[in-house]
Amino acid sequence: MDVILGIDIGGSTTKIVGLDTRGTVLSMLRVRAEDQVTSLYGALGNYLTSNHLALTDVRRVVLTGVGASYVDGNIYGLPTCKVDEFSASGTGALALSGQSSAVVVTMGTGTAFLHAGPQGVRHLCGSGIGGGTLGGLCHKLVGMERFGQIKRLAESGDLKQVDLTIADISKSAADSLHPDMTAANFGNLAEDASPADLAAGVVNLVLQAIGTMTVLACQSCDADTVVAIGSMTTLTQAEANFQLFEKLYGIHYIIPDNATFATAIGAGLCSLRKKAVE
């Protein structure tokens, strides 16, 4: 068996994907990354064991993500190459979404905004607001920093206990403003707001900040489609937030299946395309 392993070594998790030589995804695995190099080798060993693969079944390893810079040379003697994270993310996002071009939003520890299309992948801008912001603020506010814990807690929160909406401050807002839009994040914080309410408020703040930046990113390159990838896309509130932006600005938002693995998939696909050209 010839398997190409795409491995995205992120700031908090490592994602590994196996692809065949046609680019079809075989299986996926994610592990938490306390240390990038340790998680890389742990994820690789776990993946091989879980899928009953031997080192001889692997044609090559393709690394991407911020942690790839910590790895030099071949891994376990396997041919190893690197793909820059922006190219991998853009390629993976288009492949998973079936789009020919789009603004790609990688929602990880921070957030990157790319434009991907037939001419390649271009970095538009970036923001420090992302999963790291979510974890840091929730650590101080509710004593939680693990993504899964925050996600579950926020799902039962009430934003009316935290945020100020357009409807709260105006009976006749402009046509371009939806009554449910947030006028001020944490602008209506109740004295008795629960930990779940606070977590929901932080999730809303982060997602809406990212949503606003997607609008500006689309305007900068005359695009009307956004493909969101990364771990933050699994937040229950993500789809609802993006639907509101879609209504307001006419931008089509797509969260593809397996969005958290898009960068790892894209790394493998980039390597296959490069070898095909060679």
N, C-alpha and C positions, 0 to 999 in steps of 0.2 A: 504493500500500500504506500502511495506517495501522498503525504500530508504536509501542507504548509501551515505552520503555526503563526498566527498573528497575535502578538502580545502587547497590550496597552498597559504600561506601567505608570499609573497615575499617582497623585499625591496621597490618596487615601485607599484606593483599591487597585488591584491588578486584574485585568480581564484577559482571558486567553481563548482564542477561537481556532478551531481546526477547519481547514478548507481543502477540498480536493483540487486537482490541477485545472479544473474547469471553473473554479471560483465558488462552488457550492459549499455552503456552510454545513459542516458535519456535526459539530457539537460545541458547546460553550461552557466556560467555567469562570467564576469570579471569586477572588479571595481578598480579605482585608489586608491592607499593606501598612504594617507598623514600620517596616523597613523595606525599601524598594528592592534591594538585591535579594534579601532573604525571601520576600514574597514572590519574586520572580522564579527562583529555583523551587520554592515550595509549590507554586501554582503549576509549574511545568511537570514536576514529579507527580502531583495529584492528577493532572490531566491525563498523562500517559497511563497511569494505573487505572483510573476510572474508565478509560476507553480501551483498555487492553491493548495498548500500543507499545512497541519497543522503539528504542532510539533509531533503529534501522528503518522504521516506517516513516520517519520524518525526513522530508526532502530538504527543508530549510526552516529556520526560525526568523521571523521578521519582528523587530522591536520598534515601538513608538511610545510616545508619552514622555512626560517630564522625567520619569525615572530611567529612561533609556540611556541618558547621558552618564549614568553611573556604571554602565556595563561596557566592558571592552573585550574584543576578541570573540571567538566562537564559544557557544554554550554547549558543554558536554561533547565538544568535538564536532558539533553539527554546524553546517554552513549558516552563518548568522549575518543579517544585514539590518539596517535601520531605515525607517521612513519618517520624514518629519511629521509632527503631529497634525499640522494644519492640512497637509495633503491627505493624510490618512482619514481625518475626520470628514473632510469634504467628500472624498471618494466613497466612504462608507455610508454617509448620509444619503447621497444620491442613489446609491445601489439599493438601500433598504426602502427608500420612499418611492422609487420609480420615476423620479423627476430628472429632467435633463439639466436644469439649473435652478438654483435657489439660494437664499441666504441661509446659512447653516449656523445654528446656535449650539455651541457645545457647553452644556450646563454641568460643570464639574465643581471642583473646589473653588475655582473662579469661573468666569464666563468669557468665551471667545466668540467673535462674530466674523464669519467668513462669507465670501461669495464663491460658490462652486458652479462650474458650468463647463461647456465644451472646451473653453480656452484654458481651463485649469482651476486652481483654487487660489483665491486671494484673501489675505487677512485684512479685514476692514477695521476692526478695533477690538478692544478687550475691556473687561471690567473686573475689579476685585470682588464684586458682589456675586456670591454663589453659595455652594454648599458649605464652604468654610465660614462664611458669614452666618449662615443658618446655625451651624454647630456652635460657633463662638457666642452668639447672642443667647441661644437657648441654654448654653452651659451656665451663663450668668443669671438668666431670668428664671429658669425652671430646673436647673441642676441636671440637665441632660445634654449630651453632645453627640451621642450615637445617632446616626441618620435614621435607622429603623425605629428607635424609640420615639424620636421627635415626630416622625411621620405618623405613627399610631396615635400619639397624644393630640396632635394638631387636628386630626380628623373629627374629634369630638368638641373642638373649641367653637366659640361663638364670636364672630368678628364684630358684632354690634357692641360687645363689651370692650373693644379695643380701638377700632378705626372710626374715623369721621367720614361719612359719605356725602356725595353731592346733595342727596335728598335731605340730609340733616341740616344743610345750611341754605338751601334755596328751594323755593316752590316753583320757580320758572327759570330753570337753567337753560343755557344755550343748547340748540339742537344737537351740537356735536358732543354734548356731555350726557352720558347715561346716568340716571338717578343712582344706580348701584355702584357707580365708580367711586373709588376712594379719593376723598378730598385731602385727607391727611392721615398717613399711617401713624397709628398710636395717638391720634389726635382726639380720641374720645375714650381714653383709658379709664375704666371704672375702678373704684377703690376695691371692689370685691371680685375683680377679674381673676379667674382660676388659672392654674398652670396650663390647662388645655387652651384657654382663651389666648394667653400670651404666646403659646407656641403657634397657634393659628395666625396670630398677628405677625409674627416673624416670617412665617412661610409666605403670607400674603405680601409683605413688604419686599421680600427677595424676588418673588415671582413677578410682581408688578414692575419692579425696577428693571428686571430683565426684559419683560414685555415692552416697556417703553423704549428700551434701547433697540429692540428688534424693529420697531417702527422707523426709528431714525436710520438704522442700518439699511432697511429696504429703500428708504427715500434717497440714500446716498448712491445707490447703484440701480435705481429704477426697477426694483424687483417687487413682486407681489406674492411670493411664496416663501414661507419659512419652514425649515425642517429642524426640529429640536431633537438633540441627542444628549446622552449623558445621564448620570444617576438621578439628577433632579427631575427628570421627566416622569419618574415613577411616583411623584407626589400626587395624591388624589386631586389636589387643587389646581394642578398645572393645566389640565385640559379646560376647566371652567374659566380660568383666568385668560387663557389664549382665545377662547370663544368670545369673550367680551371684547378683546382687542380686534378680533376678526370683524365683529359687528360694527365697531367704531371706525375702523380704518380700511376695511375691505381687503385685508391681508389674509391669505389662506395659510393656516398653521397645520403642520403635519408632525405627529409623534409616531414614528414607525414602530412596528414590532421589533423587539430586541434593540431598542435605541441605545441602551447602556453599553452595548457591544459594538456600536458603529465604528469607533476608531480602530479597534482591533481587527474588525472585518476589513476596513479600508486599508489597513497596513498590508494584509495578505493580498488583497486585490491589486494594490499598487505594485507589489513585487511581481505578481503574475504578469501584469501588463508590461512592466519593464523588461522582464525576461522574454516576452513575446516579441517586443520590438528589437531586442538584441538578436 
